[in-house]
Amino acid sequence: PQNVRDAVWRRIRRLGPDTQTLLRQASVWGLAFRLDDLQAMSGLSRWEALEHLDMALERELVQEVHGDSMLRFSHSEIQDVIYVDIGRWRRLLHRQAGEALERRAGAAPECMAGELAYHFSEAEELEKALGYSFQAACHAAATRANPVARLWYNRALDIFGRLGPTKAVEFQSLWLSVHESLAAVLALMGQYD
């Protein structure tokens, strides 16, 4: 409701501009976020990031999650209000989040492929989103998480639809692999039709 949104904004506007910027960046990660990821995304030192987040912690907009250098928004409404407000910056912030995740993943991005696919899809970086969606699907299929694999294969097919005809031709062999892999997963699930 609008009165809830107004109340949240009153609390956020009392913060300094740097803290507001950091909260906007944090909002693309979802309700919970890692301090290290936010720091990598923002380009701030750990000390600077903590300094800017201190006021948000004091005002109970975010709170620490014990044991894992994780933070979370105190209420889902706070994250939602901030995320909706970022508007035209959403694509850029998701790309920055995806790039920060890629750096953290290093040589083993398959473990974070789902998160990477999500952020690059939201950033409209469709080629990367497609590759990571396929990796997430293959990883899920390898661990026998067939419903999850089906979801990611279908997301990959949705991304193919968004690529446009010229780009889709470049990824035709991957398109075929996605269909074959999806068929195998559906067969394992007994969904033959």
C-alpha positions in Angstrom: 0.0 0.0 0.0 1.1 3.6 -0.7 1.1 4.5 3.0 3.6 1.7 3.7 5.8 2.8 0.8 5.7 6.4 2.1 6.7 5.3 5.5 9.7 3.3 4.1 10.8 6.3 2.0 10.7 8.6 5.0 13.1 6.3 6.7 15.4 6.0 3.7 15.5 9.7 2.9 17.0 10.4 6.3 20.1 8.5 5.2 23.1 10.0 3.4 23.2 9.7 -0.4 26.1 7.2 -0.3 24.1 4.9 2.0 21.1 5.2 -0.2 23.2 4.3 -3.2 24.5 1.3 -1.4 21.0 0.2 -0.4 19.9 0.5 -4.1 22.8 -1.8 -5.1 21.9 -4.2 -2.3 18.3 -4.4 -3.4 19.2 -6.2 -6.7 20.6 -9.1 -4.6 17.2 -9.7 -3.0 16.1 -9.8 0.6 19.5 -11.1 1.8 23.0 -10.2 0.4 26.6 -10.9 1.1 28.7 -7.9 2.3 31.6 -9.1 0.1 29.3 -9.1 -3.0 28.0 -5.7 -2.3 31.5 -4.4 -1.7 32.7 -5.9 -5.0 29.8 -4.5 -6.8 30.1 -1.0 -5.4 33.9 -0.8 -5.7 34.1 0.4 -2.1 36.6 -0.9 0.5 35.2 -3.1 3.2 35.6 -0.3 5.7 33.8 2.2 3.5 30.9 -0.2 2.8 30.5 -0.9 6.5 30.7 2.8 7.3 27.8 3.5 4.9 25.8 0.6 6.1 26.1 1.6 9.7 23.3 4.1 9.6 21.1 1.7 7.8 21.8 -0.8 10.6 21.1 1.7 13.2 17.8 2.7 11.6 17.0 -1.0 11.3 16.6 -1.0 7.6 19.1 -3.8 7.4 20.3 -6.3 9.9 23.1 -8.7 10.3 22.7 -12.4 9.7 24.9 -14.1 12.2 27.8 -16.3 11.2 28.3 -15.6 7.5 29.0 -11.9 6.8 25.5 -11.7 5.4 23.1 -8.9 5.8 19.4 -8.8 5.0 16.7 -6.1 4.7 14.7 -6.0 7.9 11.5 -6.4 6.0 10.7 -7.5 2.4 8.8 -4.2 1.9 12.0 -2.2 2.4 13.9 -4.2 -0.3 10.9 -4.1 -2.6 10.4 -0.3 -2.3 14.1 0.4 -3.0 14.2 -2.2 -5.9 11.1 -0.7 -7.6 12.6 2.8 -7.3 15.9 2.0 -9.1 14.0 2.1 -12.4 16.3 2.7 -15.4 19.4 1.8 -13.3 18.1 -1.8 -12.8 19.9 -3.3 -15.8 23.2 -1.6 -14.9 23.0 -2.8 -11.3 22.1 -6.3 -12.3 25.1 -6.4 -14.7 27.4 -5.2 -11.9 26.0 -7.8 -9.6 26.6 -10.5 -12.2 30.1 -9.4 -12.8 30.8 -9.4 -9.1 29.5 -12.9 -8.9 31.6 -14.0 -11.8 34.7 -12.7 -10.0 33.7 -14.6 -6.9 32.9 -17.8 -8.8 36.3 -17.8 -10.6 36.9 -21.1 -12.4 33.8 -22.8 -11.0 30.8 -20.7 -12.1 28.5 -23.8 -12.4 27.9 -23.7 -8.7 26.4 -20.1 -9.0 25.0 -20.5 -12.5 21.4 -19.9 -11.5 22.3 -16.6 -9.8 24.5 -15.6 -12.7 21.7 -16.4 -15.2 19.2 -14.4 -13.2 21.4 -11.3 -12.9 22.5 -11.3 -16.6 18.9 -11.9 -17.8 17.7 -8.9 -15.8 20.6 -6.9 -17.2 19.5 -7.9 -20.7 23.0 -9.6 -21.3 21.2 -12.4 -23.1 24.2 -14.3 -24.3 25.7 -14.7 -20.8 22.2 -15.4 -19.4 21.8 -18.1 -21.9 25.1 -19.8 -21.2 24.5 -19.6 -17.4 20.9 -20.9 -17.7 22.2 -23.9 -19.6 25.0 -24.5 -17.0 22.4 -24.2 -14.2 20.2 -26.8 -16.0 23.0 -29.2 -16.6 24.2 -28.9 -13.0 20.7 -29.6 -11.8 20.3 -32.5 -14.1 23.6 -34.0 -13.0 22.4 -33.9 -9.4 19.1 -35.4 -10.3 17.1 -32.2 -9.5 15.0 -32.8 -12.5 12.2 -30.2 -11.9 15.0 -27.5 -11.4 16.7 -28.7 -14.6 13.4 -28.5 -16.5 12.9 -24.9 -15.2 16.4 -23.8 -16.3 16.1 -25.5 -19.7 12.8 -23.7 -20.3 14.4 -20.4 -19.2 17.2 -21.0 -21.7 14.5 -21.5 -24.4 12.8 -18.3 -23.4 16.1 -16.5 -23.7 16.5 -17.9 -27.2 13.2 -16.4 -28.1 14.5 -13.0 -26.9 17.8 -13.2 -28.9 16.3 -12.3 -32.3 16.8 -14.2 -35.5 20.4 -13.1 -36.2 21.8 -14.0 -32.8 19.7 -17.2 -32.6 21.5 -18.6 -35.6 24.8 -18.2 -33.8 23.5 -20.4 -31.0 21.7 -23.0 -33.0 23.9 -25.9 -31.7 23.2 -24.8 -28.1 19.5 -24.5 -29.0 19.6 -28.2 -30.1 21.5 -29.3 -27.0 18.9 -27.5 -24.8 16.0 -29.3 -26.5 17.8 -32.7 -26.3 18.7 -32.3 -22.7 15.2 -31.1 -21.8 13.7 -34.1 -23.6 16.0 -36.4 -21.5 14.9 -34.7 -18.3 11.2 -34.9 -19.2 11.6 -38.6 -20.0 13.2 -39.2 -16.6 10.3 -37.4 -15.0 7.8 -39.6 -17.0 6.5 -36.7 -19.0 6.7 -38.4 -22.4 4.2 -36.3 -24.2 
